[in-house]
């Protein structure tokens, strides 16, 4: 089996960028890829996720194990073939997005909360794999290698979670500054002030507010 850390390092940035684009948690992407491919060792045709083919000429035929009627059965199925691991990651997310069963199972709702355990159980409920321990195995991998850190990284880059400010006085200072802007009429919605005091503003929101403030100070009607 390939070295887990080396495999994780090889696909982690792609998984983070994919989360930004699709909402599929990076931790889930990495854990599924690791589990399905043996950390890349068994990724025939660069297929990291064991996604089945559709009978195309380029699909690869190789044996796999499935849990059927209470026991493991060896079957031969067609699997999709890709030019790279990156292409496999992209197709994996499209597969989840294009199949409404995963949305109905709550996969994307859990992912939106950065709830990797909920997302893993949703995959199992939706029938992604036949292994009755599939969700537990994903969760174990995510926690063993702290893959949830990549979820947070993506969320921070996308401005989806509050900023990291080390001291409470920094949040108060931000709130005071926004309160001053509000009193001068440069900020029209006091909820921004309240969210700053509550330590809820994200990096993206602050950047947007800053652009608005500069524009209004220069007399631009925005």
C-alpha positions in Angstrom: 0.0 0.0 0.0 1.3 3.5 -0.8 2.3 5.8 2.0 -0.9 7.5 3.3 0.7 10.9 4.0 2.3 11.0 0.5 -1.0 10.2 -1.1 -2.9 12.8 1.0 -0.3 15.4 0.1 -0.7 14.6 -3.6 -4.4 15.2 -3.8 -5.2 17.5 -0.9 -4.9 20.8 -2.7 -7.0 19.5 -5.6 -9.6 18.4 -3.0 -9.6 21.8 -1.4 -10.2 23.5 -4.7 -12.9 21.0 -5.6 -14.7 21.8 -2.3 -14.6 25.5 -3.2 -16.1 24.7 -6.6 -18.7 22.0 -5.7 -19.3 21.9 -2.0 -18.1 18.3 -1.7 -16.0 18.3 1.5 -12.2 17.9 0.9 -12.1 15.4 3.8 -14.7 13.2 2.2 -13.0 13.4 -1.2 -9.6 12.4 0.3 -11.0 9.7 2.5 -13.0 8.1 -0.2 -10.1 8.2 -2.6 -7.8 6.6 0.0 -10.3 3.9 0.9 -11.4 3.1 -2.7 -7.9 3.1 -4.2 -5.7 1.9 -1.4 -4.0 5.3 -1.2 -3.6 5.4 -5.0 -2.1 2.0 -5.4 -5.2 0.4 -7.0 -6.4 3.4 -9.0 -6.6 1.6 -12.3 -7.3 4.1 -15.1 -6.6 6.8 -12.5 -10.1 6.0 -11.1 -9.7 6.9 -7.4 -13.3 6.3 -6.4 -14.4 3.1 -8.0 -17.0 4.9 -10.1 -18.6 2.5 -12.5 -18.4 2.9 -16.2 -21.3 2.9 -18.7 -20.1 0.3 -21.1 -18.0 2.7 -23.1 -15.0 1.4 -25.0 -12.6 3.2 -22.7 -14.0 1.7 -19.5 -11.8 -0.7 -17.7 -12.9 -4.1 -16.7 -11.6 -5.5 -13.4 -12.8 -7.4 -10.3 -14.1 -5.8 -7.2 -15.8 -6.9 -4.0 -19.4 -5.9 -3.1 -21.5 -6.7 0.0 -24.6 -8.5 -1.3 -27.2 -10.3 0.8 -25.1 -10.2 4.0 -21.8 -11.4 2.4 -18.9 -10.2 0.3 -19.1 -11.2 -3.3 -16.4 -10.9 -6.0 -17.8 -9.2 -9.2 -16.4 -7.9 -12.4 -17.6 -4.4 -13.4 -16.7 -1.7 -15.9 -15.0 1.3 -14.3 -14.5 4.8 -15.7 -11.0 5.7 -17.0 -9.4 9.1 -16.6 -6.3 10.9 -17.8 -5.3 12.0 -14.3 -6.3 11.9 -10.6 -7.4 15.5 -10.9 -9.9 14.5 -13.6 -11.1 11.6 -11.4 -11.7 14.0 -8.4 -13.7 16.4 -10.7 -15.9 13.5 -12.0 -16.5 12.2 -8.5 -18.0 15.5 -7.4 -20.0 15.7 -10.6 -21.3 12.2 -9.9 -22.5 13.3 -6.5 -24.0 16.5 -7.8 -25.8 14.9 -10.7 -27.4 12.1 -8.7 -30.2 13.6 -6.6 -30.2 10.6 -4.3 -27.2 12.2 -2.5 -28.9 15.5 -2.0 -32.0 13.7 -0.7 -29.9 11.8 1.7 -28.6 15.0 3.2 -25.1 14.8 1.9 -24.8 18.4 0.7 -26.7 19.7 3.7 -24.1 18.1 6.0 -21.2 19.3 3.8 -22.5 22.8 4.1 -22.1 22.5 7.9 -18.6 21.1 7.5 -20.1 17.9 9.1 -17.9 15.2 7.7 -19.5 12.5 9.8 -23.0 13.5 8.6 -21.8 13.5 5.0 -20.2 10.1 5.4 -23.4 8.6 6.7 -25.4 10.3 4.0 -23.2 8.6 1.4 -23.9 5.3 3.0 -27.7 6.0 3.2 -27.7 6.9 -0.5 -26.0 3.6 -1.4 -22.7 4.8 -2.6 -21.0 1.6 -1.4 -22.3 -1.8 -0.4 -20.0 -2.1 2.6 -22.1 -1.7 5.8 -19.1 -0.1 7.6 -18.4 2.3 4.8 -19.3 5.5 6.7 -17.4 4.3 9.8 -14.3 3.7 7.7 -14.4 7.1 6.1 -14.8 8.8 9.5 -11.9 6.8 11.0 -9.6 7.9 8.1 -10.7 11.6 8.4 -10.1 11.6 12.1 -6.8 9.6 12.0 -5.2 12.0 9.5 -7.1 15.2 10.5 -8.6 15.6 7.0 -11.2 17.9 8.5 -8.5 20.6 8.5 -8.7 20.7 4.7 -12.5 21.3 5.0 -11.8 24.4 7.2 -9.0 25.5 4.8 -11.4 25.5 1.9 -14.1 27.2 4.0 -11.7 29.9 5.0 -10.5 30.5 1.4 -14.1 30.7 0.3 -15.0 33.1 3.1 -17.6 30.8 4.4 -16.6 30.8 8.1 -15.8 33.6 10.6 -12.4 35.2 10.5 -9.7 34.0 12.9 -8.9 36.9 15.1 -6.8 36.0 18.1 -8.1 38.4 20.6 -11.6 39.5 21.6 -10.6 43.2 21.6 -9.8 42.9 17.9 -13.5 41.9 17.2 -14.6 44.8 19.4 -12.3 47.2 17.6 -13.8 46.0 14.3 -17.3 46.4 15.7 -16.5 49.9 16.9 -15.1 50.9 13.5 -18.3 49.7 11.8 -20.4 51.5 14.4 -18.6 54.7 13.5 -19.2 54.1 9.8 -22.9 53.5 10.6 -23.2 56.7 12.6 -21.6 58.6 9.6 -24.1 57.1 7.2 -21.4 55.1 5.3 -23.0 51.9 6.5 -26.8 51.5 6.2 -27.4 48.2 7.8 -26.6 47.9 11.6 -26.6 44.1 11.4 -23.0 44.3 10.1 -22.0 46.0 13.4 -23.9 43.4 15.4 -22.3 40.5 13.5 -18.8 42.0 14.2 -19.5 42.2 17.9 -20.8 38.6 17.7 -17.5 37.5 16.0 -19.4 36.2 12.9 -18.0 38.2 10.0 -16.0 36.3 7.4 -12.9 37.4 5.5 -14.9 37.8 2.3 -17.6 39.9 4.0 -15.0 42.2 5.5 -13.3 42.6 2.1 -16.7 43.4 0.5 -17.5 45.9 3.2 -14.1 47.6 2.8 -14.8 48.0 -1.0 -18.2 49.5 -0.2 -16.7 51.9 2.4 -14.0 53.1 0.0 -16.5 53.7 -2.8 -18.9 55.6 -0.5 -16.1 57.8 0.9 -15.2 58.7 -2.7 -18.8 59.7 -3.4 -19.8 56.6 -5.4 -23.4 55.8 -5.0 -23.4 52.1 -4.1 
